[in-house]
């Protein structure tokens, strides 16, 4: 599951007409939309079934994942288009469903919207964060990294390598270990999210679903990563582009 339903308010005015998930990122010598990089990395890991959660104004994402062979043939007549053909081949070899989140009601609500399409364990990726490579996760686990200021993120408390608590955007963080939005869940997360009360902004937080499962005895584990490219805000996008250009430009 790739979630791409947020309004992208931190990237305005650029994100008013172009979803932030479609913003370009340098990857292996090319500029590709962020969500395409994530899709291709998951594809290379063997994933073939995708649910992409979109919201209002995100039709351009669906269009991007719909092959346009007339345009491809035009490019190939000009001696270009090999990269686009490779992308289209991966799309054709995948099963992709788009799910609509009518209102921006949070990460947890976006995940819950995909429940009818999920029948077993599944991976969730937020489409505003890139990694050099997508690591293999085990059930009930997610990625974390360490940051200087954890307040804008979901923070994680560990004990003996196990997660004991998570907290969304705490004013006084108890840890500098924060969630990287790459998760591996069982379908139990859906039951938990259905019991989450919306926060003061009306959003259903995914971290609250994880907290419910923790209280019910589900053990969560984390894998720490270092090279994380947060592309979800203007400042982080600019700094991450610089790092990506050095790495992949």
N, C-alpha and C positions, 0 to 999 in steps of 0.2 A: 504494500500500500504506500503510495506517495501522496502526501497531503499538500495541496496547493490552493487552498480556499481562502487564505487570509486576504485582508484588504490592502496590505502593504503600505499602511499609512506612514511608516517610518521612512519610506522611499519616495514620498510625494515631493514634487509634482510628477516626477518621471513615471511613477507607477499608476497614474490615473488611467491611462489607456493601455499601457503595457504591463502585464503582470510581472511582479518582481521575479517570479520563477522563470520568466523568459528573458531576463537580463543576461547579457553575454558574459562568459567567463573563459579565460584561456585554458585550453586543455589539449595537451599533446600537439602543440603547433597550430591549433585552430581556435576560433572563437565559437563556442557553442552555448545555447541556452542552458542555464543551470539545471533545469529539470531533465534535459536531454542527457547531460553528463551523468546524472544520478541513474536514469533509466539504463544507459549503456553499461555503467559499472555493475548494476544489479544483473543485467543480461549476461555479462561476462562471468558472473558467479553462478550462472545456471538458472536464474529466475526466468520464467516464461509467462506466468500469470500475474497481471498487474491490475490493481484498482487505483485509479487516480481521482482523488477528491478535489473538485473544483468548486468555485463559487461564482457569484454574479460578475460578469465582465471577463470571465476566463475562457471564453470560446476560442480565443487564439491558441490556447494550449491544445484543445481538441483538434483544431485545424492543423497544428504542427505535427501531431501524431497521426494525421490522415495523409497517406502518400499522394503526392501530386506528380504523376508521371509525365504529364505534358510539360511541366516546368523542368523536371529532371531531364527529359529528352532535349529540351532547348539548351540547357547547360552543357549537356554532353556533346551537342553539335559545336559548342564553343570550346570544347576540350576541357570542360570542368564537370563537376558533379559527382566525382567518385565517392567523396565522403557522404554526400546526401544519399546515394544509392546504398551504401553500407548501412546507413541509418534506416532507410526504408526496408531493407532486408530484415533487420532486427525487429522492426515493427510488424512486418508480415509474419514473422516466425513466433510472435507473441500473441497472447490473448489479453486485450486491454479493455477494461470497462471504466467508464467515467460516471462518477457519482456526484450529485449536486448537493452542496451545503447552502441552502437558500439564504441564510443569515449567518454572519460571522460570529458564531457562538462558542468559539474556542477550539483548541487542539483536540480536546477530548471528544467534543461533539462531532468534529470532522471524522475522527476514527470510528465513532459509533455509527455514523451514516453508512459506513461500508459493511456493517454487520451482515446484511442479506447475501453478500457476495463471498463471505469467508466461511470455510468449513473446517479448517484445521489451524495449526500453528502458522503464524505469519509475521512478516517483517514490516515495520512502519518506518518511513523516512520522511522527515520534514524537508521540503524542497527549497530551503534557503541556506543549507549548509553542505559544503563539499569536504571530502576527504581525499587524500592521495589514492587510497584504495579502500574498498568496503570490506572490512574484516568479517570473518565467519563468527556468528553469534550462536549461543545456545538458548533454549527456551527460558523465558523469564529473565532476560538480561537486557542491558542497554549500554551504550558507550558514555564515557565521561571524560572530562579534561579539566585541567586546573587553570584558573584565571585569577588575575589580580583583583578584579571587582566582580564578585558573583551576584550582586544584587539584581541585575536584569535577567537572571536565568533561574532555572530550577536547580536548587542545590541538593547535594546528596550527603547523607551521613552513613559512614561504614563502621562495622565492627567485625573484626576477624574476616574481612573480605566480603561480608554480606551486607546488603543494604538494610539499614534499620529505620531510615526515614528519608523522605524527600519533601521539599518545600518549594513552592512556586514564588519566585521573585521576593525573597524575604528582605525586610528592611534591615534586620540585623542577622546576617548569615552566620550559621554555625560551622560552615565549611567553605573552602574555596574550590571544592570539587563540584563541577556543574554538569548537568545532563547535556549530552550531544544527541540531537534528535534522530538516533538510529536505534530502534528497539526490536526485540524479538518477543512476541506475546503468544499465549494460548488464547482460545476464545473466552476464557474466564474474564478477560479484561472488559468484554462487552457488558457482562452482568454487573461488574463493578461500576462502569461508567454510567449505567442506567440508574445507579443509586447515588451518583454524585450530585450534590446541590450546586447550582450555579453560584459563582462568586458575586461580589458586589457590582461587577461590570456586566453580569448576565452570561458569563462564559463558563463552560464546563472544562475544567483543567484535567489534562491527562495525568498529571502528577497525583491528583486526588484519587483517581482510579487505582493507581499503583499503591497509594497509601491504604486503601481499603483492602486490597489483596494482601499487603504486608500484615495488616491487623488480623487477617483470616489465616495467617500461617504460611502463605506462599513465600518462598525464598527467592529473592532477586539477587542477581550477581551483576557486576559491572566489568567492563574492560576499558582500561584507560588508554587514550590515544593522545598524541601530541600535536600532530599537524592537522589542525582544524581550521577551515576557512568559513567564517560566519559572514554571509552575504545579505543579512536581513535588515541592515540599517545603512545609512549613507556613509558613516565613518568606517564601519566594519567592512562594507563593500569596497571602499577605496583601499584600505590597508590590505584586505585579502587579495584584491586584484594585483597589487604589487608583489605579494608573495607568490601568487599563481603564475605571474609572468616570469619570475625567476625560475620557478619549478617547471612549468609547462610551456612557457611562451616560445 
